[in-house]
């Protein structure tokens, strides 16, 4: 479980196909603190398991399915990735509950400065707009954000300067794919209510 508050951006060192899985190597700093094999770390919002580490790097195995359905499929060496260690008891919850299980890829339609902030509009996969509500929560590449506008499967958020500085949003452009995780509560409510609405 995560909060969507990115702790740092790491740098992809390598992402290669191995005999049993894709191998992702990331250079990091904060995410290495108190690290242990088997720890969960959100990488661009994808919950991945630490398989190896040294003083400067973390390695993860990435399933083919994870690579296929997330924006990890387009990352390459040198790319900045958002990193967040798993929530710990007694820790701060500054965002919202995030599982690290990506629901799908969105596409950036507009990303521009407006005053001192930035306006970001994203198109979600067809039909997933049902999980979006005005002032609700959304996770974009592991970043907990508040939905400001909803129009079908398209939504917009406002980004403060600090978020631009400490996340990989500073590298995003129109047309870039991003990982989306919709609010967990909405998905559970839909599942529980479905039999009563049929």
Beta strands, then each sheet from edge to edge (+ up, - down):
strand 1: 8-17
strand 2: 22-27
strand 3: 40-43
strand 4: 46-53
strand 5: 57-62
strand 6: 80-85
strand 7: 104-114
strand 8: 117-123
strand 9: 137-140
strand 10: 143-151
strand 11: 154-159
strand 12: 177-182
sheet 1: 1+ 2- 5+ 4- 3+ 6- 1+
sheet 2: 7+ 8- 11+ 10- 9+ 12- 7+
end
